Amino acid sequence: MATITPETLLEQLHWRYATKQFDAQRKIPAQVWSALEQSLILTPSSYGMQPWKFVVLNKDAELRERLVSCSWGQRQVADSSHYVVFTVRTEITEQDVDTYMDSIAATRQIDKSAVEPLKKMIESGIVRGLNATQQQEWASRQAYIALGNFMTSAALLGIDTCPMEGLDPAKYDEVLGLKGSGYATCVACAAGYRAASDKYSQLAKVRYTAQQVVENR
Ligand SMILES: Cc1cc2nc3c(=O)[nH]c(=O)nc-3n(C[C@H](O)[C@H](O)[C@H](O)COP(=O)(O)O)c2cc1C
């Protein structure tokens, strides 16, 4: 199967950096964005539960300016082409599990009874085994996988990103009208094209050596 070379992968991973200044005039073409949207959707999650909703802001400039003030004034929120807010379920209910079981049965054209063991496992492990705070934390861990998948996919397509934790999640929930929706803000990511003036693109990557962080046994 044809795939990219290790050299290309490393080249793009080195090319990627947390972009501080985006070129506010450049928009990601629809076809490229569509693939990036799929990188969110295709992200794996624990049990396959997908306890998230990706709120994509690419039109409403006024809304994005309001979010800048809930994000330590970081301009990436407004100047990037697309700004993704990763929101997660505030709790995991039996209804969530049931919806997912319906989805498996319909997609794979199997009887729902075939997914009963999986259903029981998720219910005991997540629905009853964790309290609401732990459920949201569990969901957040899944969202971070989507964030990583999104950034790497973007880098492979030559799209710049900035992961954003420097934000006030409660204020985001207010501005985005998420209160009472069953979803809460977890993390965000700006995507688009680096501005030529962004000096951060020239900085050497600071990473520990393999010797320091990889243990081969
Ligand atoms: C979860 C997460 C949250 C981050 N939040 C911010 C942020 O709010 N603003 C920012 O400029 N950079 C943010 N960063 C970028 C990191 O500072 C950056 O990835 C790190 O210093 C390594 O640099 P590099 O990504 O340019 O290689 C965040 C990174 C991660 C993974």
The ligand as an SDF file (V2000), in Angstrom:
LIG
                    3D

 31 33  0  0  0  0  0  0  0  0999 V2000
   -2.8780   21.2280   24.7620 C   0  0  0  0  0  0  0  0  0  0  0  0
   -2.0380   22.3880   24.3190 C   0  0  0  0  0  0  0  0  0  0  0  0
   -2.4280   23.6730   24.6160 C   0  0  0  0  0  0  0  0  0  0  0  0
   -1.7000   24.7780   24.1590 C   0  0  0  0  0  0  0  0  0  0  0  0
   -2.1660   26.0470   24.3640 N   0  0  0  0  0  0  0  0  0  0  0  0
   -1.5360   27.0780   23.7600 C   0  0  0  0  0  0  0  0  0  0  0  0
   -2.0990   28.3810   23.7820 C   0  0  0  0  0  0  0  0  0  0  0  0
   -3.1490   28.6360   24.3680 O   0  0  0  0  0  0  0  0  0  0  0  0
   -1.4360   29.3540   23.1150 N   0  0  0  0  0  0  0  0  0  0  0  0
   -0.2810   29.1340   22.4340 C   0  0  0  0  0  0  0  0  0  0  0  0
    0.2600   30.0620   21.8270 O   0  0  0  0  0  0  0  0  0  0  0  0
    0.2920   27.9090   22.3960 N   0  0  0  0  0  0  0  0  0  0  0  0
   -0.3210   26.8800   23.0410 C   0  0  0  0  0  0  0  0  0  0  0  0
    0.2170   25.6230   22.9800 N   0  0  0  0  0  0  0  0  0  0  0  0
    1.4480   25.4190   22.2040 C   0  0  0  0  0  0  0  0  0  0  0  0
    2.6530   24.9060   23.0170 C   0  0  0  0  0  0  0  0  0  0  0  0
    3.1960   25.9210   23.7970 O   0  0  0  0  0  0  0  0  0  0  0  0
    3.6450   24.3550   22.0090 C   0  0  0  0  0  0  0  0  0  0  0  0
    3.0570   23.2910   21.3110 O   0  0  0  0  0  0  0  0  0  0  0  0
    4.9380   23.8670   22.6460 C   0  0  0  0  0  0  0  0  0  0  0  0
    5.6290   24.9330   23.2500 O   0  0  0  0  0  0  0  0  0  0  0  0
    5.8490   23.1890   21.6370 C   0  0  0  0  0  0  0  0  0  0  0  0
    6.1380   24.0300   20.5550 O   0  0  0  0  0  0  0  0  0  0  0  0
    5.7770   23.6750   19.0510 P   0  0  0  0  0  0  0  0  0  0  0  0
    4.3500   23.1720   19.0580 O   0  0  0  0  0  0  0  0  0  0  0  0
    5.8800   24.9640   18.3400 O   0  0  0  0  0  0  0  0  0  0  0  0
    6.7130   22.6350   18.5930 O   0  0  0  0  0  0  0  0  0  0  0  0
   -0.4960   24.5430   23.4630 C   0  0  0  0  0  0  0  0  0  0  0  0
   -0.0940   23.2320   23.1970 C   0  0  0  0  0  0  0  0  0  0  0  0
   -0.8440   22.1660   23.5960 C   0  0  0  0  0  0  0  0  0  0  0  0
   -0.4290   20.7720   23.2050 C   0  0  0  0  0  0  0  0  0  0  0  0
  1  2  1  0
  2  3  1  0
  2 30  2  0
  3  4  2  0
  4  5  1  0
  4 28  1  0
  5  6  2  0
  6  7  1  0
  6 13  1  0
  7  8  2  0
  7  9  1  0
  9 10  1  0
 10 11  2  0
 10 12  1  0
 12 13  2  0
 13 14  1  0
 14 15  1  0
 14 28  1  0
 15 16  1  0
 16 17  1  0
 16 18  1  0
 18 19  1  0
 18 20  1  0
 20 21  1  0
 20 22  1  0
 22 23  1  0
 23 24  1  0
 24 25  2  0
 24 26  1  0
 24 27  1  0
 28 29  2  0
 29 30  1  0
 30 31  1  0
M  END
$$$$
